[in-house]
Amino acid sequence: MTSDLTIKLAYELIEEAKIDLQAAKELLKQKFFHKVVFEAQQCVEKIMKAALAYEGLAQIFEHDVAALFASEVISRAPQEWVEELRNIFRETSWLMEQYTATRYPIIRARTVVSPRKSYKENEAKDAIQHAETALNLIEKYIKQMASGSNQ
């Protein structure tokens, strides 16, 4: 159930997502590509959580909320929004999988794989582009739903 409190949470999550996107852009200048991908993932996670909060689902502590976004937001969205929201779901699927890989070196196949060495500039730029698209569309969706307009 949507309440004034969950709507306020949605708007706070939007603002945090914007900060993550700005951080990703700043990190790109420093060529910290793994950190760019991480911040872009955080942006998408928070904007999807904003949409979930708008639907009345708050306090979600999972990091990959894409499936919940599909089941609780896309499935309830007015028809004119469904395809655009599905596109966001599809475009950000790789990004949502990067939460752990961008953060920690791991042992894989008898070698240490470092996030710092795993991501390239083109992946970082793609991550920013997908995060920005998701942020802009989902923010617009939430604001239009909150205003009572479905277009």
C-alpha positions in Angstrom: 0.0 0.0 0.0 1.3 3.4 -1.0 1.5 5.9 1.8 2.9 9.4 2.2 5.9 7.8 3.9 6.6 5.3 1.1 6.2 8.1 -1.5 8.7 10.3 0.5 11.1 7.2 0.6 10.7 6.9 -3.2 11.7 10.5 -3.7 14.7 10.2 -1.4 15.8 7.1 -3.3 15.6 9.0 -6.5 17.9 11.7 -5.1 20.4 9.0 -3.9 20.3 7.4 -7.3 21.2 10.8 -8.9 24.2 11.0 -6.5 25.4 7.5 -7.5 25.1 8.4 -11.2 27.2 11.6 -10.6 29.8 9.6 -8.7 30.0 7.1 -11.7 30.6 10.0 -14.0 33.3 11.5 -11.8 35.0 8.0 -11.4 35.0 7.7 -15.2 37.3 10.7 -15.4 39.7 8.9 -13.0 39.5 5.7 -15.1 38.3 3.7 -12.1 36.1 1.6 -14.4 35.1 -1.0 -11.8 34.0 1.7 -9.5 32.0 3.3 -12.4 30.2 0.1 -13.0 29.5 -0.3 -9.2 28.1 3.2 -8.9 26.0 2.7 -12.0 24.6 -0.5 -10.5 23.9 1.3 -7.3 22.0 4.0 -9.2 19.8 1.4 -11.0 19.3 -0.5 -7.7 18.1 2.6 -5.9 15.9 3.9 -8.8 14.2 0.4 -8.9 13.8 0.5 -5.1 12.2 4.0 -5.6 9.6 2.5 -7.9 9.1 -0.4 -5.4 8.7 2.1 -2.6 6.1 4.0 -4.6 4.2 0.7 -4.9 4.3 0.5 -1.1 7.3 -1.9 -0.8 9.9 -0.4 1.5 12.9 -1.6 3.4 14.1 -4.0 0.7 17.7 -5.0 1.6 18.4 -7.2 -1.4 20.8 -5.7 -4.0 19.4 -7.3 -7.2 15.8 -6.1 -7.1 15.2 -6.6 -10.9 12.9 -9.6 -10.4 10.9 -7.7 -7.8 10.8 -4.7 -10.1 9.3 -6.8 -12.8 6.8 -8.5 -10.6 5.7 -5.5 -8.6 6.2 -2.5 -10.8 6.0 -3.6 -14.5 3.1 -6.0 -13.9 1.1 -3.2 -12.2 2.1 -0.4 -14.6 -0.4 1.2 -16.9 -0.2 -0.4 -20.4 1.4 2.6 -22.0 4.4 2.3 -19.6 4.9 -1.5 -19.8 7.2 -1.7 -22.8 9.5 1.1 -21.7 9.8 -0.4 -18.2 10.5 -3.8 -19.7 13.2 -2.3 -21.8 14.8 -0.9 -18.7 14.6 -4.3 -17.1 16.4 -5.9 -20.1 19.0 -3.1 -20.5 20.1 -3.2 -16.9 20.2 -7.0 -16.3 23.9 -7.2 -16.9 24.5 -4.2 -14.6 22.5 -5.7 -11.8 24.7 -8.8 -11.9 27.8 -6.8 -11.3 27.1 -5.9 -7.6 29.7 -8.4 -6.2 32.1 -8.6 -9.1 32.8 -4.9 -9.0 33.7 -5.0 -5.3 36.0 -7.8 -4.4 39.0 -9.7 -5.9 38.2 -13.4 -6.1 39.9 -16.6 -6.9 38.7 -18.1 -10.1 40.3 -21.0 -12.0 43.5 -20.8 -9.8 44.0 -17.1 -10.4 43.1 -14.0 -8.6 40.6 -11.9 -10.6 40.6 -8.2 -9.6 37.7 -5.9 -10.3 40.2 -3.2 -11.0 41.5 -5.1 -14.0 38.2 -6.7 -15.1 36.3 -3.7 -16.5 37.2 -1.6 -19.6 36.2 2.0 -20.5 33.5 0.9 -22.9 31.8 -1.2 -20.2 32.0 1.8 -17.8 30.5 4.1 -20.4 27.7 1.6 -21.2 27.0 1.2 -17.5 26.6 5.0 -17.1 24.3 5.2 -20.2 22.1 2.4 -19.0 21.9 3.8 -15.5 21.0 7.3 -16.8 18.3 5.9 -19.0 16.8 3.9 -16.1 17.0 6.9 -13.7 15.3 9.3 -16.2 12.6 6.9 -17.2 11.7 5.5 -13.7 11.8 9.0 -12.2 9.4 10.2 -14.9 7.2 7.2 -14.3 7.0 7.8 -10.5 6.3 11.5 -10.9 3.5 10.9 -13.4 2.0 8.1 -11.3 2.2 10.4 -8.2 0.5 13.2 -10.1 -2.3 10.9 -11.1 -1.5 11.1 -14.8 -0.7 7.9 -16.7 0.8 9.6 -19.8 
